[in-house]
Amino acid sequence: MQLVHMIRHSSLLWHYTYGAVFTAVCAFAGLIGLVAFQLEDSMQRQEAELLELSRSRLVETLNADVKLAGTRMEFLFQDRLRRINALSERVDTAKAVESRNVVAMSELLGRAAKLADVDGIVVLDEEGHVIGASSYLADLVELGSRIQGLSFFREVSRSLKESFPGQKLTYSGILPRSETGVFVPGDKVNEVSQIAFVPVFDDFGYVIGGLVAQRWLRPEEPLLADLAKINSFEMAIVFDGKIISTANFSGTLPDLAQSQETPNITVNGEQVIECGVPVVPVTVCAMTPIEALTEVQNKLTRIGTEEEAKLLRRLFLFGLIALVAFAAVAFLMSRQITRPLTKITRVLTGIAAGDFESEVVGTGRMDEVGDIARSVVSLQRSVKERDALREHVHEKNSILRSQEAQLREQNVLFDAALNNMSHGLCMFDANGRLIVSNQRYAELFQLEPGKVTPGMTAAQLATLQKVEAVEPGETALYESRLPDHRYASGSQSTEMVKISSGRIVLTTRQPLAEGGWVAISEDITERQEARDRLAFLARHDLLTQLPNRIEFRDQLDMLLNQQLVKGGEFAILCLDLDEFKTVNDSLGHPIGDELLRQVAERLRKLIGRKDVVVRLGGDEFAILTGLPSRLKDVEELAQSVIWEISQPFQITDHEIVIGVSIGITIARADGTAGDELFKQADLALYRAKEDGRNTYRFFETDMGTAVNDRRELITDLRTAVANGELELYFQPQYTLADDRISGFEALVRWNHPKRGMVSPADFIPLAEDTGLISQLGEWVLMEACRIAATWPDHLRVAVNLSPRQLRGHAFGPVLIEALVKTGLKAERLELEVTESVLLTDSEDVLDSLHQAKSLGVKVSMDDFGTGYSSLSYLRRFPFDKIKIDQSFVRSMAYSDDSISIVKAVIELANNLNMTTTAEGVETRQLLDMLTEIGCTEAQGYYLGRPMPVDSTEELIFAGERSLTTAAQ
């Protein structure tokens, strides 16, 4: 019998295998025929398209060569411009231009022109007039008469007017001879030349002239000739119907003409050609022999034929391998089906005979064989479990009787625990009827005893309670008290209500698995009051009672979400109080706090019902307008805030006047995130402060550029001292009594490696804001003392001090170290401070100044008359000198009031045994007037500009020129 089964299963196995193999052979034969037919047809089309493809590829190559030639020409032009620019930055070039010496300029520029690979250089003064040239053969008169009429002179004139250190405007252009003429006669004149111009600066950053260079295009440019040789092509440059330059090409203009029937093929049929204008105004043509086209076509045809034969061989080999693999897989898969079925059949036979323990194979498989095996296993189990079921039911009945007795005992304990709970409890069934409740529940809701009975509905129980909802937003609180309300089983909710006595009760509703729910109530009055207080403190500012930054962020997110649904626009206004720090430092923090409270109150009265005003921190506030908001309304709100805040504040016996700067951004439903909107408003606030404060500005896209530039400048400033980028300039001070130099004021300059000379007006405020002024001030003090120690003993050096340097107790040791290390006598050092140093009346500031005086160092008040209470500061500290601000000195030429003020200051200084120095002396008239009214010393551009150390020492050791000589 077993032998018969094996033969039947083996027959099924081999029939399945034979059929699969036959099907695979037929499919493979059809695939081979289809691929061979398709390849033959493809090769016929390929041969027809190869000619067009090869010509296209060759033209693309020539086009790339034309672009490469243009790129190399552009590189040459830029390189020559850089060489002329480097020549303009040389000191001897600036000296030659300043001297107006034609011979000197020709000697210098003649050699430089050869090094720069240019044919001629013309020198212009700051007005654009020709003052020299690189060759003696140049006709300067003729050049001067026509150069201003040339097409490129407008760019030259603009560069002379607008260039300054750090932004040098240069010019480079390729122009025909008709627009330039010939600057310097020579044998290299062609139809096209490069014109380059760079300005020349003096030592103080002023434009004193410029260099105009001319370089003719060579009949055979070396760089282009090398390129033609490397890439094996011919090149010709054409302008105005003429060949003006060639590379590896000896033909004439007719040889470049293209055939109209076959583009990119010359008329004579000898060349493949491609022309372009990579550099205006010249046309560049690249050519290669026509044989290259045929060579490319033959190469592509040969490659296609070889690849076709190779593909057929590989396809045939792959088909044989796939056929063998398919036959093996088919045989193995059929065995995976027939063998398990044979074993399962044997197990079924055993079950019929009463054998339930035989192992069933294939139960882990996920196909039909596995389904059959698992069904057989289920059949085994069901037969085995029939007898065990009766015994199991008997055991269950015994357990239920035992649990019933335990339940009676637990009910007694449950009643005792229920009525002694601190929480109120009610249990309802699936129909919403009360099952049980405890006494605490009635006490919490102040219900009469006996009113709460089992069987009443939740709606009936709600009518007995006289409560009001505390948080209507919670899950269906009020509706739960209506008679027609139906509770949905399976949902969890809470409600918070206030009973008639004012106490707050929280009820938590928890669903039961069998339907119904349990309601647990507790008195949370004290907890809720504490939570409300903490929530208020977490989201409000204690000083002003305004919402804080957290609340601002949540309100902003809520407005953005509403905007996505409703549309419209709203605005963010960032406010920063002007002069608040001055008030806080001078009048104390209690006055500053009261000022903030009054500002907050005024802002509350200004905003609309939908607007929100918050305090972000310090003296910073913000306003969120309602949605939607009109631009006109936002501007009116900003103007109202500025006007209202600028009105005087009365705090105790002080009348305080401050301002406010406002930055505004508009949220336009364009997907901008809240953080980005706040950043935009902050950038607009920064611009408002830059534009004079007490104003408002809307955000513009270019505002981030200024902030990034400021951040980069701060980063570079941190390493400027260590990198040796800072240097000192010195401005001379003259004694008016004997017209001699009495000393110098040290002024710091920053020679940035990329930006050039950075103005002190740009980096000194940054140093003040970032705290780098202390490090910078220490370096200036040490360097000034070191340099001044080499001067004659009667000359003093004046150093400006920042208020930050004098705060704390660190300035004394720094000053002593500078004097000791440099060996400078203390009486030769003069420290200049402004009124802001004494504004806070800080003890450590006064101690530092008194310590300097005790060492013998002179202390002077700088910019006298520009502060709030200059006279009171003279009484609070014994200054050695008063420096009269240049605004008063300059206006003496046309204002009698300024003359009277300066006279009064000089007389006051004489009475206090102080000397005076007038700043900003720029004319002889002012110098004579100051001498006449008795001023002690003077300094200004008329007497001498700030100069580097070399020029300072030259002025000192060349005989100490008198005041009159220096002015001349």
Rosetta blueprint (number, residue, H / E / L):
1 M L
2 Q H
3 L H
4 V H
5 H H
6 M H
7 I H
8 R H
9 H H
10 S H
11 S H
12 L H
13 L H
14 W H
15 H H
16 Y H
17 T H
18 Y H
19 G H
20 A H
21 V H
22 F H
23 T H
24 A H
25 V H
26 C H
27 A H
28 F H
29 A H
30 G H
31 L H
32 I H
33 G H
34 L H
35 V H
36 A H
37 F H
38 Q H
39 L H
40 E H
41 D H
42 S H
43 M H
44 Q H
45 R H
46 Q H
47 E H
48 A H
49 E H
50 L H
51 L H
52 E H
53 L H
54 S H
55 R H
56 S H
57 R H
58 L H
59 V H
60 E H
61 T H
62 L H
63 N H
64 A H
65 D H
66 V H
67 K H
68 L H
69 A H
70 G H
71 T H
72 R H
73 M H
74 E H
75 F H
76 L H
77 F H
78 Q H
79 D H
80 R H
81 L H
82 R H
83 R H
84 I H
85 N H
86 A H
87 L H
88 S H
89 E L
90 R L
91 V H
92 D H
93 T H
94 A H
95 K H
96 A H
97 V H
98 E H
99 S H
100 R L
101 N L
102 V H
103 V H
104 A H
105 M H
106 S H
107 E H
108 L H
109 L H
110 G H
111 R H
112 A H
113 A H
114 K H
115 L H
116 A L
117 D L
118 V L
119 D L
120 G E
121 I E
122 V E
123 V E
124 L E
125 D E
126 E L
127 E L
128 G L
129 H L
130 V E
131 I E
132 G E
133 A E
134 S L
135 S L
136 Y L
137 L L
138 A L
139 D L
140 L H
141 V H
142 E H
143 L H
144 G H
145 S H
146 R H
147 I H
148 Q H
149 G H
150 L L
151 S L
152 F L
153 F H
154 R H
155 E H
156 V H
157 S H
158 R H
159 S H
160 L H
161 K H
162 E H
163 S L
164 F E
165 P L
166 G L
167 Q E
168 K L
169 L L
170 T L
171 Y E
172 S E
173 G E
174 I E
175 L E
176 P E
177 R H
178 S H
179 E H
180 T H
181 G L
182 V L
183 F L
184 V L
185 P L
186 G L
187 D L
188 K L
189 V L
190 N L
191 E L
192 V E
193 S E
194 Q E
195 I E
196 A E
197 F E
198 V E
199 P E
200 V E
201 F E
202 D L
203 D L
204 F L
205 G L
206 Y L
207 V E
208 I E
209 G E
210 G E
211 L E
212 V E
213 A E
214 Q E
215 R E
216 W E
217 L L
218 R L
219 P L
220 E L
221 E L
222 P H
223 L H
224 L H
225 A H
226 D H
227 L H
228 A H
229 K H
230 I H
231 N H
232 S L
233 F L
234 E E
235 M E
236 A E
237 I E
238 V E
239 F E
240 D L
241 G L
242 K E
243 I E
244 I E
245 S E
246 T E
247 A E
248 N L
249 F L
250 S L
251 G L
252 T L
253 L H
254 P H
255 D H
256 L H
257 A L
258 Q E
259 S L
260 Q L
261 E L
262 T L
263 P L
264 N L
265 I E
266 T E
267 V L
268 N L
269 G L
270 E L
271 Q E
272 V E
273 I E
274 E E
275 C E
276 G E
277 V E
278 P E
279 V E
280 V L
281 P L
282 V E
283 T E
284 V E
285 C E
286 A E
287 M E
288 T E
289 P E
290 I L
291 E H
292 A H
293 L H
294 T H
295 E H
296 V H
297 Q H
298 N H
299 K H
300 L H
301 T H
302 R H
303 I H
304 G H
305 T H
306 E H
307 E H
308 E H
309 A H
310 K H
311 L H
312 L H
313 R H
314 R H
315 L H
316 F H
317 L H
318 F H
319 G H
320 L H
321 I H
322 A H
323 L H
324 V H
325 A H
326 F H
327 A H
328 A H
329 V H
330 A H
331 F H
332 L H
333 M H
334 S H
335 R H
336 Q H
337 I H
338 T H
339 R H
340 P H
341 L H
342 T H
343 K H
344 I H
345 T H
346 R H
347 V H
348 L H
349 T H
350 G H
351 I H
352 A H
353 A L
354 G L
355 D L
356 F L
357 E L
358 S L
359 E L
360 V L
361 V L
362 G L
363 T L
364 G L
365 R L
366 M L
367 D L
368 E H
369 V H
370 G H
371 D H
372 I H
373 A H
374 R H
375 S H
376 V H
377 V H
378 S H
379 L H
380 Q H
381 R H
382 S H
383 V H
384 K H
385 E H
386 R H
387 D H
388 A H
389 L H
390 R H
391 E H
392 H H
393 V H
394 H H
395 E H
396 K H
397 N H
398 S H
399 I H
400 L H
401 R H
402 S H
403 Q H
404 E H
405 A H
406 Q H
407 L H
408 R H
409 E H
410 Q H
411 N H
412 V H
413 L H
414 F H
415 D H
416 A H
417 A H
418 L H
419 N L
420 N L
421 M L
422 S L
423 H L
424 G E
425 L E
426 C E
427 M E
428 F E
429 D L
430 A L
431 N L
432 G L
433 R E
434 L E
435 I E
436 V E
437 S E
438 N L
439 Q H
440 R H
441 Y H
442 A H
443 E H
444 L H
445 F L
446 Q L
447 L L
448 E L
449 P L
450 G L
451 K L
452 V L
453 T L
454 P L
455 G L
456 M L
457 T E
458 A H
459 A H
460 Q H
461 L H
462 A H
463 T H
464 L H
465 Q L
466 K L
467 V E
468 E E
469 A E
470 V L
471 E L
472 P L
473 G L
474 E L
475 T L
476 A L
477 L L
478 Y L
479 E H
480 S H
481 R H
482 L L
483 P L
484 D L
485 H L
486 R L
487 Y L
488 A L
489 S L
490 G L
491 S L
492 Q L
493 S E
494 T E
495 E E
496 M E
497 V E
498 K E
499 I E
500 S L
501 S L
502 G L
503 R L
504 I E
505 V E
506 L E
507 T E
508 T E
509 R E
510 Q E
511 P E
512 L L
513 A L
514 E L
515 G L
516 G L
517 W E
518 V E
519 A E
520 I E
521 S E
522 E E
523 D E
524 I L
525 T H
526 E H
527 R H
528 Q H
529 E H
530 A H
531 R H
532 D H
533 R H
534 L H
535 A H
536 F H
537 L H
538 A H
539 R H
540 H E
541 D L
542 L L
543 L L
544 T L
545 Q L
546 L L
547 P E
548 N L
549 R H
550 I H
551 E H
552 F H
553 R H
554 D H
555 Q H
556 L H
557 D H
558 M H
559 L H
560 L H
561 N H
562 Q H
563 Q H
564 L H
565 V H
566 K H
567 G L
568 G L
569 E L
570 F E
571 A E
572 I E
573 L E
574 C E
575 L E
576 D E
577 L E
578 D E
579 E L
580 F H
581 K H
582 T H
583 V H
584 N H
585 D H
586 S H
587 L H
588 G L
589 H H
590 P H
591 I H
592 G H
593 D H
594 E H
595 L H
596 L H
597 R H
598 Q H
599 V H
600 A H
601 E H
602 R H
603 L H
604 R H
605 K H
606 L H
607 I L
608 G L
609 R L
610 K L
611 D L
612 V E
613 V E
614 V E
615 R E
616 L E
617 G E
618 G L
619 D L
620 E E
621 F E
622 A E
623 I E
624 L E
625 T L
626 G L
627 L L
628 P L
629 S L
630 R L
631 L H
632 K H
633 D H
634 V H
635 E H
636 E H
637 L H
638 A H
639 Q H
640 S H
641 V H
642 I H
643 W H
644 E H
645 I H
646 S H
647 Q L
648 P L
649 F E
650 Q E
651 I E
652 T L
653 D L
654 H E
655 E E
656 I E
657 V L
658 I L
659 G E
660 V E
661 S E
662 I E
663 G E
664 I E
665 T E
666 I E
667 A E
668 R L
669 A L
670 D L
671 G L
672 T L
673 A L
674 G H
675 D H
676 E H
677 L H
678 F H
679 K H
680 Q H
681 A H
682 D H
683 L H
684 A H
685 L H
686 Y H
687 R H
688 A H
689 K H
690 E H
691 D L
692 G L
693 R L
694 N L
695 T L
696 Y E
697 R E
698 F E
699 F L
700 E L
701 T L
702 D L
703 M H
704 G H
705 T H
706 A H
707 V H
708 N H
709 D H
710 R H
711 R H
712 E H
713 L H
714 I H
715 T H
716 D H
717 L H
718 R H
719 T L
720 A L
721 V L
722 A L
723 N L
724 G L
725 E L
726 L E
727 E E
728 L E
729 Y E
730 F E
731 Q E
732 P E
733 Q E
734 Y E
735 T E
736 L L
737 A L
738 D L
739 D L
740 R E
741 I E
742 S E
743 G E
744 F E
745 E E
746 A E
747 L E
748 V E
749 R E
750 W E
751 N E
752 H E
753 P L
754 K L
755 R L
756 G E
757 M E
758 V E
759 S L
760 P H
761 A H
762 D H
763 F H
764 I H
765 P H
766 L H
767 A H
768 E H
769 D H
770 T H
771 G L
772 L L
773 I H
774 S H
775 Q H
776 L H
777 G H
778 E H
779 W H
780 V H
781 L H
782 M H
783 E H
784 A H
785 C H
786 R H
787 I H
788 A H
789 A L
790 T L
791 W L
792 P L
793 D L
794 H L
795 L L
796 R E
797 V E
798 A E
799 V E
800 N E
801 L L
802 S L
803 P H
804 R H
805 Q H
806 L H
807 R L
808 G L
809 H L
810 A L
811 F H
812 G H
813 P H
814 V H
815 L H
816 I H
817 E H
818 A H
819 L H
820 V H
821 K H
822 T H
823 G L
824 L L
825 K L
826 A H
827 E H
828 R H
829 L E
830 E E
831 L E
832 E E
833 V E
834 T L
835 E H
836 S H
837 V H
838 L H
839 L L
840 T L
841 D L
842 S L
843 E H
844 D H
845 V H
846 L H
847 D H
848 S H
849 L H
850 H H
851 Q H
852 A H
853 K H
854 S H
855 L H
856 G L
857 V L
858 K E
859 V E
860 S E
861 M E
862 D E
863 D E
864 F E
865 G L
866 T L
867 G L
868 Y L
869 S L
870 S H
871 L H
872 S H
873 Y H
874 L H
875 R H
876 R H
877 F L
878 P L
879 F L
880 D L
881 K E
882 I E
883 K E
884 I E
885 D L
886 Q H
887 S H
888 F H
889 V H
890 R H
891 S H
892 M H
893 A H
894 Y L
895 S L
896 D H
897 D H
898 S H
899 I H
900 S H
901 I H
902 V H
903 K H
904 A H
905 V H
906 I H
907 E H
908 L H
909 A H
910 N H
911 N H
912 L L
913 N L
914 M L
915 T E
916 T E
917 T E
918 A E
919 E L
920 G L
921 V L
922 E L
923 T L
924 R H
925 Q H
926 L H
927 L H
928 D H
929 M H
930 L H
931 T H
932 E H
933 I L
934 G L
935 C L
936 T L
937 E E
938 A E
939 Q L
940 G L
941 Y L
942 Y L
943 L L
944 G L
945 R L
946 P L
947 M E
948 P L
949 V H
950 D H
951 S H
952 T H
953 E H
954 E H
955 L H
956 I H
957 F H
958 A L
959 G L
960 E L
961 R L
962 S L
963 L H
964 T H
965 T H
966 A H
967 A H
968 Q L
